[in-house]
């Protein structure tokens, strides 16, 4: 990873000058390329697919001229070029610095009347480009069909794709693409335009559904790429299907994926707790959770976008002792952390929802911080790097309230000292706590009360644990 020695603002200026220079050079390079080759005999189309699940944003370029900055799961629109030879590049855009870094490049002799899809896949540490070339399809004005082709850009294993009417049974249907391993793609097939669902199953076993979309309309006279991706930052189940066509596009979420919840007990002195949903008080979703403990993930089939569920927190083994109730709704298939925390200035408790990203990054770690302590009204948060001191470090968060989600921070791999100060007088009230941040980590920190009312403690755990 390149590092700037000019500070954040200086680094941004250097990056802007470099990109301006690259754009000017690209114009000259494309012009020189055009002048040095034979007269083109037509034009072709080129687009990109960002399938690196551990990279947030990349830059897609022809020669050195930027075409798009797609985020993960994006299928860019086509760009049209003369039938000549070009270099296409993908650059990594760091979320920590303004520097960019070349990920992968490929050269294409563009052939007229051809669509090219460049799939950036693999991982941030080991990226590669798959080039798919297809003749441009033509349709008559009265045609009611469209063409579809499929790609498996996920970690779901080897899969089959189906398209059918809403609620259809794939075991009673024929797959449109079979046996697609990771990074494999299918031939193009023709289907009728209709309202449909996309279903993905384990290869050769139509009873084992991996993904089922909501119903949507496929429009005629289009050629559509249907991709299965791993889930992104805002998880909606384990997988997402993205469509890329001229008339059909967008992301489809897994309508059958359960919402998942993890509970953390952050109320000092409350004893162990149980958590129930709605009026059900016979089988707790979470049981005997002690102060400072995080549960495992649990499926909550009752939760969906439109239905609010009521959580009832009780003392363990005593359903008649309610410590607090909270009504919440959750995005379908989402992964949520609920933190049992006091309501300031009361003896009541609430469930604080934390929906920070849970997708790892190849070049950095993520650290989320939640404050359940009540001893200080406002806190500042510092991450002191191994090569720095507290006195030379600026706070990453200031004046953060009690019983709040302070936020998630993206950090370079390093050993940090986490320091918590009282915002009122800058006195250190917690730490330093040593945090080792590795690439791909997603660590949750919860600030809790300690035995000393003048000193705060923390609990840490891995947000990626099952």
Residue pairs with C-beta under 8 A, 6 or more apart in sequence:
1 94
1 97
1 99
1 101
1 363
1 412
2 97
2 99
2 101
3 97
3 99
4 10
4 11
4 14
4 97
4 98
4 99
6 13
6 14
8 98
11 97
11 98
11 99
12 98
14 98
15 98
15 99
15 100
16 98
19 66
19 100
22 64
22 65
22 66
23 64
23 65
23 66
25 63
25 64
26 61
26 62
26 63
26 64
26 65
27 65
29 63
29 64
30 62
30 63
30 65
30 86
33 63
33 84
33 85
33 86
34 40
34 82
34 84
37 84
37 85
40 82
40 83
40 84
40 112
41 83
41 112
42 82
42 83
42 111
42 112
42 113
43 80
43 81
43 82
43 83
43 110
43 112
43 113
44 80
44 81
44 83
44 110
44 111
44 112
44 113
44 114
44 115
44 116
44 136
45 78
45 79
45 80
45 81
45 114
45 115
45 116
45 136
46 62
46 78
46 79
46 81
46 86
46 88
46 108
46 110
46 116
46 118
47 75
47 76
47 77
47 78
47 79
47 115
47 116
47 117
47 118
47 244
48 60
48 67
48 68
48 70
48 74
48 75
48 76
48 88
48 90
48 117
48 118
48 119
48 120
49 70
49 74
49 75
49 76
49 117
49 118
49 119
49 120
49 151
49 153
49 225
49 227
49 244
50 58
50 60
50 70
50 71
50 72
50 73
50 74
50 120
51 72
51 73
51 119
51 120
51 121
51 153
51 227
51 229
52 58
52 72
52 103
52 120
52 121
52 122
52 123
52 124
52 127
52 362
53 72
53 123
53 155
53 229
53 230
53 232
53 359
54 123
54 124
54 359
54 360
54 361
54 362
54 440
55 72
55 92
55 103
55 124
55 127
55 361
55 362
55 363
56 71
56 72
56 93
56 95
56 233
56 361
57 69
57 70
57 71
57 72
57 93
57 95
58 69
58 70
58 90
58 91
58 92
58 93
58 103
58 120
59 66
59 68
59 69
59 89
59 90
59 91
59 92
59 93
59 100
60 66
60 67
60 68
60 69
60 70
60 76
60 88
60 89
60 90
60 118
61 67
61 88
61 89
61 90
61 91
62 79
62 81
62 86
62 87
62 88
62 89
63 86
63 87
63 89
64 89
67 76
67 79
68 74
68 76
68 77
69 93
70 76
71 232
72 229
72 232
72 359
73 227
73 229
73 232
73 240
73 242
73 251
74 242
75 225
75 227
75 242
75 243
75 244
75 249
78 115
78 246
81 110
82 110
83 110
83 111
83 112
84 109
84 110
85 107
85 108
85 109
85 110
86 107
86 108
86 110
87 105
87 106
87 107
88 105
88 106
88 107
88 108
88 118
88 129
89 102
89 104
89 105
90 102
90 103
90 104
90 105
90 120
90 127
90 129
91 100
91 101
91 102
91 103
92 100
92 101
92 102
92 103
92 124
92 363
93 100
94 100
94 101
94 363
95 361
95 364
95 410
96 363
96 364
96 410
96 411
96 412
103 120
103 124
103 127
104 120
104 127
104 128
104 129
105 129
106 118
106 129
106 131
108 116
108 131
110 116
111 133
113 135
113 136
114 133
114 134
114 135
114 136
115 133
115 134
115 135
115 136
115 223
116 131
116 132
116 133
117 131
117 132
117 134
117 225
117 244
118 129
118 130
118 131
119 129
119 130
119 131
119 132
119 151
119 153
119 183
120 127
120 128
120 129
121 127
121 128
121 129
121 130
121 153
121 183
122 128
123 362
124 361
124 362
124 363
125 362
130 183
130 185
132 185
134 149
134 188
134 223
137 147
137 188
137 223
139 145
139 220
139 221
143 220
143 221
144 192
144 193
144 220
145 190
145 191
145 192
145 193
145 220
145 221
146 190
146 191
146 193
146 218
146 219
146 220
146 221
146 222
146 223
146 224
146 245
146 247
146 248
147 188
147 189
147 190
147 191
147 222
147 223
147 224
148 163
148 176
148 188
148 189
148 191
148 218
148 223
148 224
148 225
148 226
149 177
149 185
149 186
149 187
149 188
149 189
149 223
149 224
149 225
149 226
150 161
150 176
150 177
150 180
150 185
150 186
150 225
150 226
150 227
150 228
151 180
151 183
151 184
151 185
151 186
151 225
151 226
151 227
151 228
152 158
152 159
152 180
152 181
152 182
152 183
152 184
152 185
152 227
152 228
153 182
153 183
153 227
153 228
153 229
153 230
154 182
154 228
154 229
154 230
154 239
155 182
155 230
156 200
156 210
156 211
156 228
156 238
156 239
157 181
157 182
157 202
157 203
158 179
158 180
158 181
158 202
158 203
159 180
159 200
159 201
159 202
159 203
159 210
159 228
160 170
160 175
160 177
160 178
160 179
160 180
160 200
160 201
160 202
160 203
160 204
160 206
161 175
161 176
161 177
161 178
161 180
161 186
161 198
161 199
161 200
161 226
161 228
162 168
162 170
162 173
162 174
162 175
162 176
162 198
162 199
162 200
162 201
162 206
163 176
163 191
163 196
163 197
163 198
163 199
163 218
163 226
164 170
164 173
164 196
164 197
164 199
165 194
165 195
165 196
165 197
166 195
166 196
166 197
166 215
167 197
168 197
168 199
169 206
170 199
170 201
170 206
170 209
171 206
171 207
173 206
175 201
175 206
176 186
176 189
176 191
177 186
177 189
178 203
178 204
179 203
179 204
180 186
180 203
188 223
191 218
192 220
193 217
193 218
193 219
193 220
194 217
194 218
195 215
195 216
195 217
195 218
196 215
196 216
196 217
196 218
197 212
197 213
197 214
197 215
197 216
198 211
198 212
198 213
198 226
198 241
198 252
199 209
199 211
199 212
199 213
200 209
200 210
200 211
200 212
200 228
200 239
200 241
201 207
201 208
201 209
201 210
202 208
202 210
209 256
210 228
210 239
211 228
211 237
211 239
211 241
211 254
211 256
212 254
212 255
212 256
213 241
213 252
213 253
213 254
213 255
214 252
214 253
214 255
216 250
216 252
218 224
218 248
219 247
219 248
220 247
221 247
222 245
222 246
222 247
222 248
223 245
223 246
224 243
224 244
224 245
224 248
225 243
225 244
225 245
226 241
226 242
226 243
227 241
227 242
227 243
227 244
228 239
228 240
228 241
229 239
229 240
229 241
229 242
230 238
230 239
230 240
230 359
231 237
231 238
231 239
231 240
231 359
232 240
232 359
233 357
233 358
233 359
234 331
234 334
234 355
234 357
235 333
235 334
235 335
235 358
235 359
236 253
236 254
236 257
236 331
236 332
236 333
236 334
237 253
237 254
237 256
237 257
237 332
237 333
238 254
238 257
239 254
240 251
240 252
240 253
240 254
241 251
241 252
242 250
242 251
242 252
243 249
243 250
243 251
243 252
253 332
253 333
254 332
254 333
255 332
257 332
257 333
258 299
258 300
258 301
258 303
258 333
259 299
259 300
259 301
259 303
259 304
259 330
259 331
259 332
259 333
259 334
259 336
260 297
260 298
260 299
260 300
260 334
260 335
260 336
261 285
261 297
261 298
261 300
261 303
261 330
261 336
261 337
261 338
262 294
262 295
262 296
262 297
262 298
262 335
262 336
262 337
262 338
263 275
263 285
263 286
263 289
263 294
263 295
263 298
263 337
263 338
263 339
263 340
263 351
264 293
264 294
264 295
264 337
264 338
264 339
264 340
264 370
264 444
264 446
264 459
264 461
265 272
265 273
265 289
265 290
265 291
265 292
265 293
265 340
266 291
266 292
266 339
266 340
266 341
266 370
266 372
266 446
266 448
266 459
267 273
267 291
267 323
267 340
267 341
267 342
267 349
267 372
268 291
268 448
268 449
269 291
270 291
270 315
270 323
270 340
270 349
271 290
271 291
271 315
271 316
272 288
272 289
272 290
272 291
272 315
272 316
273 286
273 289
273 313
273 314
273 315
273 316
273 323
273 340
274 284
274 286
274 287
274 288
274 289
274 313
274 314
274 315
274 316
274 317
274 319
275 284
275 285
275 286
275 287
275 289
275 311
275 312
275 313
275 314
276 283
276 284
276 285
276 311
276 312
276 314
276 319
277 285
277 300
277 302
277 309
277 310
277 311
277 312
278 302
278 309
278 310
278 312
281 312
281 314
281 319
285 298
285 300
286 295
286 298
287 316
288 316
288 317
289 295
289 316
289 340
291 448
292 448
292 459
294 444
294 459
294 461
296 465
296 466
297 335
297 465
297 466
300 309
300 330
302 309
303 309
303 329
303 330
304 329
304 330
304 332
305 329
305 330
305 331
305 332
306 329
307 329
308 327
308 328
308 329
309 327
309 328
309 329
310 325
310 326
310 327
311 325
311 326
311 327
311 328
311 338
311 351
312 322
312 325
313 322
313 323
313 324
313 325
313 326
313 340
313 349
313 351
314 320
314 321
314 322
314 323
315 321
315 323
323 348
323 349
324 343
324 348
324 349
324 350
324 351
326 350
326 351
328 351
328 353
330 336
330 353
334 355
335 355
335 358
336 353
336 354
336 355
337 353
337 354
337 355
337 356
337 370
337 444
337 463
338 351
338 352
338 353
338 354
339 351
339 352
339 354
339 370
339 372
339 405
339 446
340 349
340 350
340 351
340 352
340 372
341 349
341 350
341 351
341 352
341 370
341 372
341 403
342 348
342 349
342 350
342 372
342 374
342 402
342 403
343 349
343 350
343 403
344 374
344 401
344 402
344 403
350 403
352 370
352 372
352 403
352 404
352 405
353 405
354 368
354 370
354 405
354 444
356 366
356 368
356 405
356 407
356 408
356 463
357 366
357 408
357 442
358 442
358 463
358 464
360 366
360 440
360 441
360 442
360 464
361 410
361 439
361 440
362 439
362 440
363 439
364 410
364 411
364 412
364 413
364 439
365 410
365 411
365 412
365 413
365 437
365 438
365 439
365 440
365 441
365 442
365 443
366 408
366 409
366 410
366 411
366 441
366 442
366 443
367 383
367 408
367 409
367 411
367 435
367 437
367 441
367 443
367 444
367 445
368 405
368 407
368 408
368 409
368 442
368 443
368 444
368 445
368 463
369 381
369 397
369 405
369 406
369 407
369 408
369 409
369 445
369 446
369 447
370 404
370 405
370 406
370 444
370 445
370 446
370 447
371 379
371 400
371 401
371 402
371 403
371 404
371 405
371 406
371 446
371 447
372 402
372 403
372 446
372 447
372 448
372 449
373 379
373 402
373 447
373 448
373 449
373 456
374 402
374 403
374 449
375 429
375 449
375 453
375 454
375 456
376 402
376 422
376 423
376 424
376 429
376 456
377 401
377 402
377 423
377 424
378 399
378 400
378 401
378 422
378 423
378 424
379 397
379 399
379 400
379 406
379 420
379 421
379 422
379 423
379 429
379 447
379 456
380 395
380 397
380 398
380 399
380 400
380 420
380 421
380 422
380 423
380 426
381 395
381 396
381 397
381 398
381 400
381 406
381 418
381 419
381 420
382 390
382 393
382 394
382 395
382 396
382 417
382 418
382 419
382 420
382 421
383 393
383 396
383 409
383 411
383 416
383 417
383 418
383 435
384 390
384 393
384 416
384 417
384 418
384 419
384 432
385 393
385 414
385 415
385 416
386 414
386 415
386 416
390 417
390 419
390 428
390 432
393 419
395 421
396 409
397 406
397 407
397 409
398 423
399 423
400 406
400 423
411 437
412 437
413 437
413 438
413 439
414 437
415 434
415 435
415 436
415 437
416 434
416 435
416 436
416 437
417 431
417 432
417 433
417 434
417 435
418 430
418 431
418 432
418 433
418 434
418 435
418 445
418 458
419 428
419 430
419 431
419 432
419 433
420 428
420 429
420 430
420 431
420 447
420 456
420 458
421 427
421 428
421 429
421 430
422 429
429 454
429 455
429 456
430 447
430 455
430 456
430 457
430 458
431 458
433 458
435 443
435 445
435 460
437 443
441 462
442 462
442 463
442 464
443 460
443 461
443 462
443 463
444 460
444 461
444 462
444 463
445 458
445 459
445 460
446 458
446 459
446 460
447 456
447 457
447 458
448 456
448 457
448 458
448 459
449 456
449 457
450 456
450 457
